[in-house]
Amino acid sequence: MGAREQAPINVNYLVDEVMHFFAKEDGFYVSDNFQEVHCSTGCFWQLTLSANSSILQLFANISGRANFGGGLMKIQTYEIDGMFVIHPSALDENASRRLLKGSQRLKLNSPDRRALDEVVFEVLGLTAGEREAVYEAVVAMVRARLQKAQSV
């Protein structure tokens, strides 16, 4: 089978409330319930920041399938591969590192996620109203998916 390269970023493919992109610069092994994300040298922090943004949560909730018990959403490898992220060169590496190292596990409405989102929203040029619309859409989609599962 050969040597397997450790992925620096891994993402859960069964999503409850938040799709988490877990990251470690020198990589780590996962199996079964995670997708591996490999990136070129020099973009690790920026890609991790972009992947953990609320914009990507919105994309995940649009493209994912909620066909598992308890409202779990499933995201396949090809769907992760097809999601749009901010090009790493548009984000500052040091600022991305600082934000991510200072953050806790990013919950849907956490202050750490808001700080991370400000960087991404600024690069995208979103207005205050558009930023709030992203948050409202993500929360509404997650809530609807989880409530639907409870009603079955």
N, C-alpha and C positions, 0 to 999 in steps of 0.2 A: 504494500500500500504506500510505502514511502513516508517521508517526514511530512508532518502537517504543520503549517505555519499558524502561529497564534494570532488571532484577530485582535486588533487594538480596540475595536468597538463591536459590541454585541447588543442585539435588540431582541426583546421577548416577542414571540410571534403570536402568543395568546395574550390579548390585552384586556384588562379589566377597565379601570378608569383612565390610566395613562400608559402610553407606549414609551417605555424607558430605553434609552440608548446608554448602556453601561460602557465605561471607557477606562482603559489603562494603557499608558504609553507603550509599554513593552509587551502588551497583549496578554491574553489569557484564553484557555481552552473552554469551550462550552459544548453541549450536545443537546439533542432532542428539542428543547423548547426555546431555542435561540437561533437567530440568524446571525451570521458573521458579516461584519463590514470591514473590508480592507481598504486602506487609503494610502496614497503616496506620501512619502516623507515630506514634512513641512506643512501638512494641512490637518493634522490630527485634532488640535484644539478647536480650530475654526469649524471643521466638519462636525465635531461633537456638539459644539454650541448650536449650530444651525439645525442639526438633527433633533435636538431637545427643545426646539422652539414650539410655540403654540401653533405657528403656521403649519409645521409638519404634523402636529396632532390633528389639525383640521383635515389635512390631506389623508391621514390614516383613517379617520372616521368616515370620510367620503368613500374611500376605496375598500375598506375592510368589510369582512362578512361576519355578521353577528349570528352565527348559527350554532353556537355552543351553549351549554347550560349556564345559567346564571348571568347571561348577557355578555359572556366573553366574546371578543371580536378576534378574528383570525386574520393575520397578514402573512402572505407567502413571500418567499425570497424574491420572486420576480416583481412583486408589488413594491417591496422595499426598493429594489433596483430602479423602478420606474418613478419613484417620488422625486419631486424637485426640491433641491436644497440651494441655499445661497452659495455661490461660488466662493470657495475658501479665500481667494485673493481679495474679496470685498470686505473681509473681516480682519481685524487686527489680532495677530497671534497672542500677544501679551495680554490684551484686554480679555480675549476669550479664555485664556488660561486662568486669569485672576477670577473671572466670574464663575467658572466651573469649579475651581479648587475651593472657593469660598461657599459653594452651595451645598445644600443637603440634597437628599433624594427629591427630585423635583415633582411636587404634586401639582394638580391641575391649576389651583389658584394660589400658589405659594409666592411670597415676595421674591424668592430666588428666581423663579420662572419669569416673573414680571421684569426683573432686572435683565435677565438674559434676552427676553423678548424686545426690550427697548433697543438693544443693539441691532437685532434683526429687523425690527420695524423701521428703524432709522435708515438702514441700508436700502430697504424696499421703498422708502419715501411715503409710508402710510400716514394719513392724518390721524388725529386723535379719535375721530369717529370711526374710521376704518379699523383702528386698533381695537376699539371696544367691540366692534362687530365681529372680529375674529374671536375674541374671548366669548362673546355671547353665543356664537355659532358652535364652538367647541363644547361649551357647557351644555347647550341644548341637545346636541347630538349624543353626547355621552349619557345624559340624563334619560333621553328617550330610549336609548338602547337598553339601559339597565332597568328602566321601568317596564319596558315591553317584556323582558325576561321574567319579571316578577308576576306579570299578569297571566302567564302561560300555565 
